[in-house]
Amino acid sequence: MKKDDFLSWALTFLYFGTVSLLRALHALPAKYAHYVFDMRNVPLVVGLIFLICNKNRHYGILLLVVAVFVRLQDIAKFTNQLSPYLWVGIFFALSIIFYFFLRGGKK
């Protein structure tokens, strides 16, 4: 493993240890504990750790995409008033962007 891999994994384990310790000690008030201990936040936090600390950004980007998909129901609630064609347009635009991004790397 490279040095930046060790740092990103060490910070990830430190995050899990801190969250476990806070849960065991009941150190947070109930209104904040719901947000801190929600498992849907784990891909977001770990993805940010890997984006900041690791030279290989693929793991961080992948975890952030997973975090968005996990939170998709919450995002849909916020955009409930918008047109139903919005999501079709977003996914269509993302597929075109990813196609050209991946195609551009294979010359």
C-alpha positions in Angstrom: 0.0 0.0 0.0 1.1 3.5 -0.7 1.4 6.2 2.0 -1.7 8.0 1.1 -3.7 4.8 1.1 -2.6 4.2 4.7 -3.6 7.8 5.7 -7.1 7.5 4.1 -7.7 4.1 5.7 -6.4 5.3 9.1 -8.7 8.3 9.0 -11.6 6.0 8.0 -10.9 3.7 11.0 -10.5 6.7 13.2 -13.9 7.9 12.1 -15.6 4.5 12.8 -13.8 4.3 16.2 -14.9 7.8 17.2 -18.5 7.2 16.1 -18.5 3.9 18.1 -17.1 5.6 21.1 -19.7 8.4 21.0 -22.5 5.8 20.7 -21.1 3.7 23.6 -20.7 6.7 25.9 -24.1 8.3 24.9 -22.1 11.5 24.5 -24.4 13.2 22.0 -27.9 14.7 22.6 -30.7 12.7 21.0 -31.4 15.4 18.4 -27.8 15.2 17.0 -27.3 11.5 17.5 -29.9 10.7 14.8 -27.7 12.5 12.2 -24.3 11.3 13.4 -25.2 7.6 13.7 -27.3 7.4 10.5 -25.7 4.7 8.3 -26.6 6.7 5.2 -24.0 9.2 6.1 -21.1 6.7 6.1 -20.5 6.7 2.3 -20.5 10.5 2.3 -17.9 10.8 5.1 -15.7 8.0 3.9 -15.9 9.4 0.3 -14.8 12.8 1.5 -11.9 11.3 3.4 -10.7 9.4 0.3 -11.1 12.5 -1.9 -9.1 14.6 0.4 -6.4 12.1 1.4 -5.9 9.8 -1.5 -4.2 10.6 -4.8 -6.5 8.0 -6.5 -9.8 9.9 -6.5 -11.8 6.9 -7.9 -12.7 5.5 -4.5 -13.8 8.8 -3.2 -16.0 9.6 -6.3 -17.5 6.1 -6.2 -18.4 6.5 -2.5 -19.9 9.9 -3.1 -22.0 8.5 -5.9 -23.2 5.8 -3.6 -24.0 8.4 -1.0 -26.1 10.3 -3.5 -28.0 7.2 -4.5 -28.6 6.3 -0.8 -30.0 9.8 -0.3 -32.0 9.8 -3.5 -35.3 9.4 -1.7 -34.5 12.5 0.4 -33.5 14.4 -2.7 -36.7 13.4 -4.5 -38.7 14.8 -1.5 -37.0 18.2 -2.0 -37.7 18.2 -5.7 -41.2 16.9 -5.5 -42.6 20.2 -6.8 -40.5 20.1 -9.9 -41.4 18.5 -13.2 -41.3 14.6 -13.4 -39.1 15.0 -16.4 -36.3 16.5 -14.3 -34.9 13.2 -13.2 -35.0 11.8 -16.7 -33.1 14.8 -17.9 -30.5 14.5 -15.1 -29.9 10.8 -15.7 -29.7 11.4 -19.5 -27.2 14.2 -19.0 -25.1 12.2 -16.6 -25.0 9.2 -18.9 -23.7 11.4 -21.8 -21.1 13.1 -19.5 -19.8 9.7 -18.2 -19.8 8.3 -21.8 -17.6 11.1 -23.1 -15.4 11.2 -19.9 -14.7 7.4 -20.2 -14.3 7.5 -23.9 -11.9 10.4 -23.7 -9.5 8.4 -21.6 -9.3 5.5 -24.2 -7.5 7.1 -27.2 
